[in-house]
Amino acid sequence: MKILLLTSAGMNIKEEILKILPKPADQIKVAYIITASKSEKDISYLDRDKGAMLDLGFSVEEIDIGGKNEKELKEIFKDKDIIYVQGGNTFYLLKYVKESGFGGVIKDLIERGKIYIGVSAGSIITGPTIETAGWKRADKNIVGLKDLTGLNFVPFLVFVHYEPEHSEIVKQERLACKYPVRILTDEQAFLVRDNEIKLVGNGPEVKI
């Protein structure tokens, strides 16, 4: 079964993560993709999420996909149960997703039963494009990325870290957007099981 958990704030919803584990937590191996954080000044969230995973009993290996190729990634991921793609700058992350061949590798792994967990940027890249990353002026295109095509694992764009004050921005931006947009607060995620997609976590889905 294909399983993805697209979160806004990662281990904020660890209860939902525990529900989808294929085996006991102390047997879980995680590939912790930290590439998106490489352009950030405050990376305290990396240790926070890693610490939460270690507390659950997970074995966690930090990985930067920058400078790696498909063969190297396949070798790194072969014994992992979860590919956990952490947040940061979405444009920076997508640049190295494309350069490393990560998209093709991860698509194959998901189809073979590996679990994909996205956090913020790691969730945004799973849509048709990453255009929502630039809304709210959240992420800047610091790498001059021209092709904003995402991995297309889900048929909608993901808007993360939603707060009520973002409603007008979302309303305006989606007018020029050709794809559906679905919204996540930091207490929510989209759980994808094969072709079924449902909201999990706390609170109703925000509709704008």
N, CA, C and O of each residue as an XYZ file, in Angstrom:
832
protein
N       0.833     -1.201      0.000
C       0.000      0.000      0.000
C       0.870      1.254      0.000
O       1.859      1.335      0.729
N       0.493      2.223     -0.821
C       1.200      3.500     -0.885
C       0.720      4.389      0.260
O      -0.479      4.635      0.393
N       1.653      4.873      1.092
C       1.279      5.728      2.225
C       2.156      6.971      2.256
O       3.384      6.887      2.258
N       1.493      8.137      2.280
C       2.169      9.410      2.490
C       1.438     10.145      3.607
O       0.213     10.079      3.704
N       2.192     10.843      4.447
C       1.600     11.709      5.463
C       2.179     13.093      5.251
O       3.360     13.332      5.502
N       1.338     13.997      4.789
C       1.787     15.354      4.459
C       1.406     16.283      5.600
O       0.231     16.604      5.783
N       2.397     16.712      6.363
C       2.158     17.522      7.554
C       2.590     18.963      7.331
O       3.327     19.288      6.400
N       2.098     19.811      8.223
C       2.527     21.198      8.239
C       3.696     21.374      9.206
O       4.625     22.139      8.950
N       3.628     20.643     10.329
C       4.637     20.834     11.370
C       5.147     19.518     11.953
O       5.426     19.434     13.149
N       5.265     18.511     11.126
C       5.973     17.291     11.500
C       5.503     16.607     12.765
O       4.367     16.140     12.843
N       6.372     16.548     13.751
C       6.117     15.776     14.960
C       5.060     16.402     15.861
O       4.758     15.852     16.920
N       4.495     17.529     15.468
C       3.319     18.066     16.162
C       2.191     17.038     16.169
O       1.354     17.030     17.072
N       2.174     16.179     15.163
C       1.095     15.184     15.089
C       1.674     13.766     15.145
O       1.339     12.901     14.336
N       2.553     13.561     16.129
C       3.219     12.258     16.237
C       2.227     11.117     16.458
O       2.506      9.971     16.103
N       1.058     11.433     17.048
C       0.062     10.371     17.250
C      -0.385      9.778     15.917
O      -0.612      8.573     15.804
N      -0.507     10.645     14.910
C      -0.904     10.166     13.579
C       0.216      9.365     12.926
O      -0.041      8.425     12.174
N       1.442      9.735     13.214
C       2.591      8.991     12.690
C       2.621      7.586     13.293
O       2.866      6.605     12.590
N       2.372      7.499     14.588
C       2.378      6.198     15.251
C       1.330      5.256     14.667
O       1.532      4.042     14.636
N       0.212      5.812     14.205
C      -0.879      4.994     13.668
C      -0.516      4.298     12.355
O      -1.114      3.279     12.009
N       0.454      4.839     11.627
C       0.752      4.288     10.302
C       2.034      3.461     10.263
O       2.471      3.039      9.192
N       2.628      3.231     11.414
C       3.875      2.468     11.439
C       3.635      1.018     11.032
O       2.647      0.411     11.445
N       4.539      0.460     10.220
C       4.383     -0.928      9.773
C       4.869     -1.954     10.796
O       4.621     -3.151     10.651
N       5.567     -1.474     11.837
C       6.094     -2.378     12.870
C       6.365     -1.555     14.127
O       6.213     -0.334     14.093
N       6.761     -2.183     15.234
C       6.986     -1.429     16.469
C       7.972     -0.275     16.285
O       8.907     -0.358     15.489
N       7.741      0.808     17.044
C       8.536      2.032     16.884
C      10.027      1.798     17.054
O      10.833      2.434     16.375
N      10.409      0.884     17.960
C      11.840      0.675     18.186
C      12.519     -0.130     17.082
O      13.719     -0.401     17.143
N      11.730     -0.512     16.064
C      12.299     -1.188     14.892
C      12.283     -0.294     13.647
O      12.686     -0.721     12.565
N      11.821      0.930     13.806
C      11.665      1.838     12.664
C      12.955      2.590     12.368
O      13.571      3.173     13.261
N      13.356      2.566     11.087
C      14.526      3.320     10.628
C      14.060      4.467      9.738
O      13.279      4.271      8.806
N      14.552      5.660     10.039
C      14.112      6.866      9.341
C      15.258      7.514      8.577
O      16.341      7.725      9.122
N      15.007      7.827      7.310
C      15.908      8.685      6.537
C      15.402     10.113      6.735
O      14.337     10.476      6.236
N      16.157     10.902      7.452
C      15.740     12.260      7.845
C      16.368     13.265      6.886
O      17.529     13.647      7.038
N      15.586     13.685      5.899
C      16.102     14.562      4.838
C      16.100     16.012      5.312
O      15.038     16.609      5.490
N      17.288     16.578      5.518
C      17.411     17.919      6.105
C      17.806     18.981      5.081
O      18.144     20.104      5.453
N      17.767     18.637      3.805
C      18.262     19.524      2.748
C      17.628     20.904      2.767
O      18.329     21.901      2.595
N      16.320     20.987      2.972
C      15.618     22.276      2.922
C      16.088     23.248      4.000
O      15.883     24.456      3.885
N      16.718     22.716      5.048
C      17.180     23.568      6.155
C      18.518     24.238      5.863
O      18.938     25.134      6.596
N      19.184     23.810      4.800
C      20.550     24.263      4.542
C      20.649     25.772      4.287
O      21.713     26.369      4.457
N      19.532     26.380      3.879
C      19.552     27.825      3.603
C      18.945     28.636      4.746
O      18.817     29.856      4.642
N      18.572     27.967      5.830
C      17.877     28.637      6.935
C      18.853     29.060      8.037
O      19.889     28.429      8.248
N      18.497     30.137      8.730
C      19.330     30.593      9.849
C      18.969     29.852     11.132
O      19.848     29.383     11.856
N      17.680     29.751     11.407
C      17.226     29.051     12.607
C      16.858     27.619     12.229
O      15.856     27.384     11.554
N      17.665     26.679     12.665
C      17.389     25.272     12.341
C      17.093     24.463     13.607
O      17.310     23.252     13.652
N      16.601     25.149     14.620
C      16.288     24.467     15.882
C      15.206     23.406     15.686
O      15.130     22.438     16.442
N      14.362     23.600     14.656
C      13.287     22.634     14.399
C      13.836     21.262     13.996
O      13.171     20.243     14.184
N      15.041     21.242     13.447
C      15.647     19.959     13.071
C      15.856     19.078     14.300
O      15.478     17.906     14.318
N      16.464     19.666     15.319
C      16.724     18.900     16.540
C      15.437     18.563     17.268
O      15.325     17.501     17.880
N      14.456     19.471     17.204
C      13.191     19.221     17.887
C      12.508     17.972     17.324
O      12.096     17.087     18.074
N      12.393     17.914     16.000
C      11.730     16.766     15.384
C      12.560     15.490     15.544
O      12.022     14.413     15.799
N      13.868     15.630     15.392
C      14.731     14.455     15.555
C      14.638     13.919     16.980
O      14.570     12.709     17.196
N      14.635     14.830     17.943
C      14.519     14.421     19.336
C      13.210     13.707     19.617
O      13.172     12.730     20.364
N      12.125     14.207     19.007
C      10.814     13.581     19.192
C      10.795     12.180     18.591
O      10.178     11.271     19.146
N      11.470     12.005     17.457
C      11.529     10.673     16.841
C      12.367      9.711     17.682
O      12.004      8.547     17.857
N      13.483     10.206     18.197
C      14.327      9.357     19.044
C      13.592      8.957     20.321
O      13.743      7.839     20.814
N      12.792      9.891     20.849
C      12.006      9.588     22.049
C      11.010      8.452     21.799
O      10.683      7.688     22.707
N      10.536      8.355     20.559
C       9.598      7.285     20.206
C      10.304      5.945     19.991
O       9.665      4.896     19.914
N      11.640      6.004     19.894
C      12.406      4.775     19.689
C      12.920      4.587     18.273
O      13.553      3.576     17.967
N      12.649      5.571     17.394
C      13.104      5.455     16.012
C      14.632      5.543     15.929
O      15.277      6.202     16.745
N      15.187      4.873     14.936
C      16.587      5.057     14.544
C      16.575      6.096     13.420
O      15.874      5.921     12.424
N      17.353      7.182     13.578
C      17.268      8.313     12.650
C      18.635      8.617     12.029
O      19.622      8.811     12.740
N      18.677      8.654     10.697
C      19.898      9.037      9.993
C      19.643     10.332      9.223
O      18.772     10.385      8.354
N      20.410     11.376      9.547
C      20.274     12.655      8.841
C      20.927     12.557      7.464
O      22.039     12.048      7.324
N      20.221     13.052      6.457
C      20.703     12.953      5.072
C      20.468     14.263      4.341
O      19.381     14.837      4.408
N      21.492     14.730      3.643
C      21.368     15.858      2.720
C      21.441     15.274      1.309
O      22.441     14.661      0.936
N      20.377     15.467      0.527
C      20.380     14.888     -0.823
C      21.195     15.714     -1.812
O      21.450     15.271     -2.932
N      21.603     16.910     -1.404
C      22.434     17.742     -2.274
C      23.743     17.048     -2.605
O      24.433     16.556     -1.712
N      24.088     17.008     -3.890
C      25.343     16.394     -4.321
C      25.290     14.887     -4.475
O      26.291     14.259     -4.820
N      24.135     14.307     -4.221
C      24.005     12.848     -4.359
C      23.278     12.500     -5.662
O      22.619     13.344     -6.270
N      23.416     11.229     -6.076
C      22.739     10.775     -7.289
C      21.778      9.635     -6.948
O      21.693      9.204     -5.799
N      21.061      9.159     -7.956
C      20.041      8.136     -7.721
C      20.629      6.871     -7.104
O      20.040      6.292     -6.191
N      21.769      6.448     -7.591
C      22.379      5.220     -7.079
C      22.702      5.349     -5.591
O      22.449      4.435     -4.807
N      23.260      6.493     -5.218
C      23.609      6.723     -3.813
C      22.362      6.769     -2.937
O      22.342      6.216     -1.838
N      21.310      7.442     -3.441
C      20.072      7.548     -2.657
C      19.416      6.177     -2.466
O      18.932      5.864     -1.378
N      19.400      5.377     -3.507
C      18.821      4.031     -3.385
C      19.547      3.216     -2.315
O      18.922      2.486     -1.546
N      20.849      3.347     -2.277
C      21.637      2.614     -1.280
C      21.323      3.111      0.136
O      21.185      2.317      1.066
N      21.212      4.427      0.284
C      20.917      5.018      1.599
C      19.542      4.597      2.095
O      19.364      4.295      3.275
N      18.570      4.579      1.183
C      17.181      4.357      1.578
C      16.786      2.882      1.676
O      15.703      2.573      2.172
N      17.633      1.978      1.218
C      17.192      0.586      1.050
C      16.739     -0.081      2.351
O      15.863     -0.946      2.328
N      17.330      0.316      3.491
C      16.939     -0.332      4.746
C      16.048      0.563      5.613
O      15.784      0.246      6.773
N      15.591      1.677      5.046
C      14.776      2.616      5.814
C      13.284      2.286      5.663
O      12.847      1.781      4.629
N      12.523      2.581      6.712
C      11.075      2.375      6.693
C      10.334      3.662      6.339
O       9.283      3.635      5.699
N      10.901      4.784      6.765
C      10.268      6.090      6.566
C      11.258      7.050      5.921
O      12.410      7.146      6.346
N      10.805      7.755      4.898
C      11.567      8.866      4.315
C      10.884     10.138      4.815
O       9.777     10.469      4.390
N      11.551     10.840      5.716
C      10.978     11.997      6.412
C      11.628     13.254      5.845
O      12.792     13.543      6.125
N      10.863     14.002      5.042
C      11.430     15.154      4.329
C      11.081     16.434      5.082
O       9.952     16.920      5.038
N      12.081     16.956      5.767
C      11.899     18.096      6.662
C      11.739     19.406      5.894
O      12.075     19.500      4.713
N      11.219     20.412      6.593
C      10.953     21.716      5.986
C      12.163     22.633      5.940
O      13.272     22.280      6.340
N      11.896     23.816      5.436
C      12.923     24.827      5.209
C      12.547     25.598      3.953
O      11.371     25.898      3.748
N      13.506     25.921      3.120
C      13.210     26.647      1.878
C      12.796     25.656      0.783
O      13.571     24.785      0.387
N      11.565     25.810      0.309
C      11.009     24.856     -0.652
C      11.703     24.921     -1.999
O      11.900     23.890     -2.643
N      12.076     26.112     -2.434
C      12.768     26.259     -3.719
C      14.137     25.557     -3.666
O      14.534     24.861     -4.600
N      14.829     25.759     -2.564
C      16.135     25.117     -2.374
C      15.981     23.597     -2.381
O      16.754     22.886     -3.022
N      14.982     23.117     -1.665
C      14.744     21.669     -1.614
C      14.441     21.107     -2.996
O      15.021     20.096     -3.394
N      13.531     21.758     -3.737
C      13.144     21.239     -5.051
C      14.314     21.222     -6.024
O      14.420     20.320     -6.855
N      15.191     22.212     -5.925
C      16.393     22.230     -6.790
C      17.165     20.916     -6.643
O      17.557     20.313     -7.642
N      17.384     20.476     -5.411
C      18.176     19.270     -5.190
C      17.361     17.991     -5.365
O      17.919     16.930     -5.647
N      16.057     18.090     -5.201
C      15.190     16.960     -5.559
C      15.352     16.649     -7.036
O      15.462     15.485     -7.422
N      15.367     17.691     -7.865
C      15.493     17.519     -9.317
C      16.907     17.067     -9.694
O      17.075     16.156    -10.505
N      17.912     17.702     -9.109
C      19.297     17.400     -9.493
C      19.729     16.001     -9.087
O      20.513     15.365     -9.791
N      19.226     15.519     -7.963
C      19.668     14.218     -7.448
C      18.889     13.041     -8.009
O      19.321     11.894     -7.899
N      17.729     13.330     -8.617
C      16.865     12.246     -9.063
C      16.018     11.679     -7.928
O      15.446     10.596     -8.051
N      15.943     12.416     -6.825
C      15.201     11.980     -5.648
C      13.754     11.636     -5.967
O      13.211     10.670     -5.431
N      13.119     12.432     -6.849
C      11.704     12.217     -7.162
C      11.424     10.820     -7.682
O      10.499     10.152     -7.219
N      12.232     10.374     -8.656
C      12.037      9.042     -9.225
C      12.331      7.943     -8.222
O      11.631      6.932     -8.165
N      13.374      8.151     -7.430
C      13.748      7.157     -6.416
C      12.634      7.007     -5.390
O      12.241      5.892     -5.046
N      12.127      8.138     -4.903
C      11.125      8.087     -3.845
C       9.799      7.547     -4.361
O       9.085      6.865     -3.628
N       9.461      7.842     -5.613
C       8.225      7.313     -6.197
C       8.258      5.782     -6.197
O       7.278      5.125     -5.846
N       9.383      5.242     -6.590
C       9.537      3.784     -6.611
C       9.468      3.201     -5.197
O       8.846      2.162     -4.977
N      10.108      3.875     -4.249
C      10.125      3.379     -2.873
C       8.728      3.410     -2.249
O       8.340      2.482     -1.540
N       7.982      4.474     -2.514
C       6.618      4.574     -1.984
C       5.756      3.449     -2.542
O       4.968      2.840     -1.818
N       5.911      3.181     -3.825
C       5.124      2.118     -4.451
C       5.491      0.741     -3.890
O       4.708     -0.204     -3.986
N       6.691      0.637     -3.304
C       7.126     -0.635     -2.727
C       6.919     -0.683     -1.208
O       7.380     -1.606     -0.537
N       6.216      0.329     -0.679
C       5.808      0.254      0.723
C       6.532      1.141      1.709
O       6.194      1.135      2.893
N       7.531      1.913      1.260
C       8.168      2.863      2.168
C       7.191      4.006      2.448
O       6.414      4.390      1.573
N       7.229      4.539      3.647
C       6.328      5.628      4.036
C       7.018      6.972      3.822
O       8.160      7.170      4.236
N       6.310      7.887      3.171
C       6.816      9.252      2.966
C       6.118     10.170      3.959
O       4.890     10.246      3.992
N       6.910     10.863      4.767
C       6.360     11.900      5.647
C       6.959     13.232      5.239
O       8.176     13.408      5.270
N       6.100     14.172      4.855
C       6.549     15.503      4.475
C       6.251     16.499      5.585
O       5.231     16.404      6.268
N       7.156     17.455      5.752
C       6.955     18.525      6.714
C       7.094     19.853      5.975
O       8.158     20.143      5.428
N       6.044     20.656      5.951
C       6.096     21.981      5.328
C       6.616     21.881      3.887
O       5.879     21.430      3.009
N       7.861     22.287      3.622
C       8.418     22.191      2.269
C       8.357     20.760      1.746
O       8.115     20.534      0.561
N       8.577     19.796      2.639
C       8.520     18.389      2.252
C       7.132     17.939      1.838
O       6.987     16.958      1.109
N       6.110     18.650      2.300
C       4.733     18.390      1.857
C       4.418     19.152      0.579
O       3.785     18.621     -0.333
N       4.867     20.402      0.522
C       4.579     21.241     -0.643
C       5.105     20.624     -1.935
O       4.441     20.706     -2.969
N       6.282     20.009     -1.894
C       6.878     19.463     -3.129
C       6.101     18.275     -3.694
O       6.351     17.869     -4.829
N       5.166     17.710     -2.931
C       4.427     16.537     -3.426
C       3.281     16.911     -4.349
O       2.678     16.030     -4.962
N       2.964     18.198     -4.464
C       1.885     18.643     -5.339
C       2.347     18.852     -6.770
O       3.507     18.597     -7.096
N       1.431     19.321     -7.640
C       1.787     19.573     -9.047
C       2.837     20.676     -9.210
O       3.684     20.602    -10.100
N       2.779     21.703     -8.344
C       3.790     22.761     -8.340
C       4.053     23.159     -6.888
O       3.349     22.724     -5.976
N       5.079     23.993     -6.687
C       5.386     24.469     -5.332
C       5.011     25.938     -5.172
O       5.535     26.610     -4.283
N       4.122     26.445     -6.006
C       3.864     27.888     -6.004
C       3.377     28.427     -4.665
O       3.617     29.593     -4.354
N       2.696     27.605     -3.859
C       2.214     28.101     -2.569
C       3.356     28.459     -1.626
O       3.145     29.185     -0.655
N       4.554     27.964     -1.894
C       5.703     28.262     -1.031
C       6.016     29.753     -1.010
O       6.544     30.267     -0.024
N       5.686     30.452     -2.109
C       5.970     31.876     -2.193
C       4.850     32.760     -1.660
O       5.023     33.971     -1.523
N       3.714     32.164     -1.363
C       2.612     32.934     -0.781
C       3.009     33.363      0.633
O       3.831     32.701      1.265
N       2.456     34.429      1.122
C       2.801     35.022      2.423
C       4.254     35.501      2.449
O       4.773     35.871      3.502
N       4.905     35.490      1.283
C       6.344     35.800      1.207
C       7.147     34.893      2.138
O       8.171     35.303      2.685
N       6.691     33.697      2.308
C       7.325     32.761      3.243
C       8.702     32.328      2.758
O       9.698     32.515      3.457
N       8.758     31.749      1.561
C      10.032     31.290      0.991
C      10.426     32.190     -0.170
O       9.583     32.621     -0.957
N      11.709     32.461     -0.260
C      12.220     33.221     -1.401
C      12.936     32.248     -2.339
O      13.541     31.268     -1.903
N      12.852     32.545     -3.634
C      13.477     31.679     -4.635
C      14.967     32.012     -4.718
O      15.440     32.608     -5.686
N      15.681     31.611     -3.686
C      17.087     31.993     -3.548
C      18.005     31.255     -4.516
O      19.172     31.618     -4.668
N      17.480     30.218     -5.171
C      18.305     29.441     -6.105
C      17.942     29.736     -7.562
O      18.472     29.108     -8.479
N      17.036     30.696     -7.768
C      16.649     31.055     -9.132
C      15.986     29.919     -9.888
O      16.176     29.777    -11.096
N      15.214     29.116     -9.187
C      14.547     27.971     -9.813
C      13.473     28.451    -10.782
O      12.595     29.229    -10.409
N      13.547     27.983    -12.033
C      12.567     28.411    -13.036
C      11.425     27.412    -13.191
O      10.287     27.811    -13.439
N      11.706     26.143    -13.050
C      10.684     25.101    -13.170
C      10.180     24.752    -11.769
O      10.889     24.124    -10.982
N       8.948     25.168    -11.468
C       8.389     24.942    -10.136
C       7.526     23.680    -10.069
O       6.761     23.495     -9.122
N       7.652     22.821    -11.073
C       6.889     21.573    -11.096
C       7.283     20.693     -9.916
O       8.463     20.445     -9.668
N       6.254     20.222     -9.186
C       6.503     19.358     -8.037
C       6.505     17.891     -8.431
O       6.607     17.548     -9.608
N       6.392     17.033     -7.427
C       6.464     15.590     -7.646
C       5.141     14.992     -8.121
O       5.105     13.860     -8.604
N       4.071     15.741     -7.984
C       2.763     15.295     -8.492
C       2.281     14.001     -7.826
O       1.620     13.185     -8.467
N       2.603     13.816     -6.565
C       2.109     12.647     -5.834
C       0.649     12.830     -5.421
O      -0.086     11.858     -5.248
N       0.236     14.108     -5.263
C      -1.163     14.424     -4.963
C      -1.651     15.447     -5.981
O      -0.844     16.211     -6.509
N      -2.968     15.484     -6.274
C      -3.483     16.342     -7.338
C      -3.869     17.748     -6.891
O      -4.713     18.392     -7.513
N      -3.252     18.219     -5.814
C      -3.573     19.554     -5.305
C      -2.307     20.191     -4.729
O      -1.319     19.512     -4.452
N      -2.365     21.510     -4.559
C      -1.268     22.228     -3.922
C      -1.521     22.258     -2.415
O      -2.667     22.318     -1.969
N      -0.458     22.216     -1.652
C      -0.574     22.230     -0.193
C      -0.137     23.602      0.327
O       0.943     24.093      0.000
N      -1.002     24.205      1.142
C      -0.662     25.467      1.815
C      -0.487     25.151      3.293
O      -1.414     24.666      3.942
N       0.704     25.426      3.827
C       1.033     24.999      5.201
C       1.068     26.175      6.182
O       1.053     27.342      5.791
N       1.116     25.827      7.459
C       1.225     26.795      8.563
C       0.101     27.834      8.534
O       0.319     29.014      8.812
N      -1.096     27.374      8.195
C      -2.208     28.319      8.059
C      -2.618     28.914      9.401
O      -2.748     28.215     10.406
N      -2.818     30.238      9.382
C      -3.428     30.991     10.479
C      -4.550     31.832      9.881
O      -4.502     32.156      8.694
N      -5.561     32.195     10.674
C      -6.690     32.956     10.124
C      -6.292     34.214      9.352
O      -6.972     34.594      8.398
N      -5.198     34.862      9.754
C      -4.781     36.085      9.051
C      -4.293     35.824      7.625
O      -4.077     36.769      6.866
N      -4.120     34.567      7.256
C      -3.680     34.225      5.900
C      -4.850     34.086      4.913
O      -4.627     33.885      3.719
N      -6.076     34.189      5.396
C      -7.227     33.893      4.533
C      -7.293     34.788      3.301
O      -7.587     34.308      2.206
N      -7.023     36.078      3.464
C      -7.090     36.992      2.319
C      -5.996     36.698      1.302
O      -6.228     36.758      0.095
N      -4.801     36.379      1.796
C      -3.689     36.044      0.896
C      -4.053     34.818      0.063
O      -3.852     34.803     -1.152
N      -4.585     33.797      0.718
C      -4.957     32.574      0.006
C      -6.041     32.863     -1.028
O      -5.966     32.380     -2.157
N      -7.040     33.642     -0.651
C      -8.127     33.998     -1.580
C      -7.579     34.667     -2.825
O      -7.972     34.335     -3.944
N      -6.664     35.619     -2.627
C      -6.110     36.387     -3.755
C      -5.240     35.496     -4.639
O      -5.396     35.482     -5.860
N      -4.331     34.760     -4.021
C      -3.358     33.979     -4.776
C      -4.016     32.841     -5.566
O      -3.582     32.528     -6.675
N      -5.037     32.236     -5.015
C      -5.621     31.079     -5.695
C      -6.416     31.491     -6.937
O      -6.750     30.639     -7.761
N      -6.723     32.781     -7.082
C      -7.428     33.249     -8.279
C      -6.608     32.989     -9.542
O      -7.161     32.713    -10.606
N      -5.292     33.081     -9.412
C      -4.404     32.877    -10.564
C      -3.827     31.467    -10.596
O      -2.935     31.171    -11.391
N      -4.337     30.609     -9.734
C      -3.791     29.257     -9.602
C      -4.663     28.263    -10.345
O      -5.883     28.280    -10.183
N      -4.079     27.410    -11.145
C      -4.887     26.480    -11.957
C      -5.143     25.136    -11.275
O      -5.850     24.285    -11.815
N      -4.562     24.949    -10.081
C      -4.767     23.699     -9.350
C      -5.581     23.940     -8.077
O      -5.580     25.049     -7.543
N      -6.274     22.913     -7.589
C      -6.940     23.040     -6.291
C      -5.890     23.279     -5.201
O      -4.755     22.814     -5.306
N      -6.282     24.000     -4.169
C      -5.392     24.267     -3.034
C      -6.052     23.723     -1.770
O      -7.216     24.013     -1.495
N      -5.296     22.929     -0.998
C      -5.803     22.443      0.280
C      -4.896     22.944      1.401
O      -3.679     23.052      1.246
N      -5.519     23.239      2.514
C      -4.874     24.012      3.579
C      -4.640     23.160      4.819
O      -5.476     22.340      5.198
N      -3.472     23.374      5.449
C      -3.135     22.681      6.693
C      -2.752     23.672      7.786
O      -1.981     24.600      7.544
N      -3.290     23.475      8.986
C      -2.754     24.148     10.156
C      -1.609     23.292     10.686
O      -1.349     22.204     10.173
N      -0.932     23.785     11.707
C       0.199     23.037     12.257
C      -0.217     21.826     13.088
O       0.636     21.087     13.580
N      -1.516     21.623     13.245
C      -2.018     20.460     13.991
C      -2.675     19.439     13.059
O      -3.385     18.542     13.515
N      -2.436     19.581     11.760
C      -3.121     18.731     10.780
C      -2.156     18.136      9.762
O      -1.013     18.570      9.621
N      -2.664     17.120      9.058
C      -1.916     16.508      7.952
C      -2.901     15.857      6.997
O      -4.045     15.578      7.356
N      -2.440     15.620      5.779
C      -3.202     14.810      4.826
C      -2.577     13.419      4.793
O      -1.387     13.260      4.521
N      -3.399     12.425      5.072
C      -2.956     11.043      5.001
C      -3.397     10.463      3.662
O      -4.587     10.434      3.348
N      -2.433     10.004      2.885
C      -2.700      9.413      1.572
C      -2.460      7.910      1.665
O      -1.348      7.464      1.952
N      -3.508      7.141      1.421
C      -3.381      5.683      1.355
C      -3.856      5.261     -0.027
O      -5.052      5.297     -0.317
N      -2.921      4.863     -0.878
C      -3.226      4.591     -2.281
C      -3.925      5.815     -2.871
O      -3.316      6.881     -2.953
N      -5.193      5.689     -3.286
C      -5.885      6.835     -3.888
C      -6.831      7.546     -2.925
O      -7.558      8.455     -3.323
N      -6.823      7.132     -1.659
C      -7.686      7.771     -0.661
C      -6.898      8.853      0.070
O      -5.788      8.609      0.543
N      -7.470     10.039      0.161
C      -6.814     11.149      0.848
C      -7.764     11.668      1.923
O      -8.910     12.011      1.634
N      -7.277     11.724      3.180
C      -8.142     12.269      4.219
C      -7.350     13.161      5.165
O      -6.151     12.977      5.370
N      -8.055     14.129      5.733
C      -7.451     15.029      6.714
C      -7.395     14.323      8.057
O      -8.374     13.710      8.483
N      -6.246     14.407      8.728
C      -6.116     13.852     10.071
C      -5.550     14.936     10.984
O      -5.042     15.955     10.517
N      -5.645     14.702     12.292
C      -5.174     15.700     13.250
C      -6.335     16.428     13.879
O      -7.449     15.908     13.931
N      -6.079     17.623     14.354
C      -7.091     18.374     15.105
C      -7.763     19.458     14.270
O      -7.106     20.226     13.569
N      -9.084     19.498     14.365
C      -9.857     20.560     13.732
C     -10.308     20.217     12.323
O      -9.737     19.344     11.669
N     -11.350     20.922     11.860
C     -11.869     20.705     10.520
C     -10.945     21.287      9.457
O     -10.114     22.148      9.746
N     -11.097     20.809      8.223
C     -10.302     21.379      7.133
C     -10.742     22.802      6.848
O     -11.936     23.093      6.770
N      -9.765     23.686      6.695
C     -10.048     25.083      6.385
C     -10.486     25.193      4.935
O      -9.785     24.734      4.033
N     -11.648     25.803      4.710
C     -12.164     26.012      3.358
C     -12.253     27.517      3.100
O     -12.883     28.256      3.857
N     -11.621     27.944      2.036
C     -11.635     29.375      1.686
C     -12.114     29.539      0.258
O     -12.201     30.662     -0.238
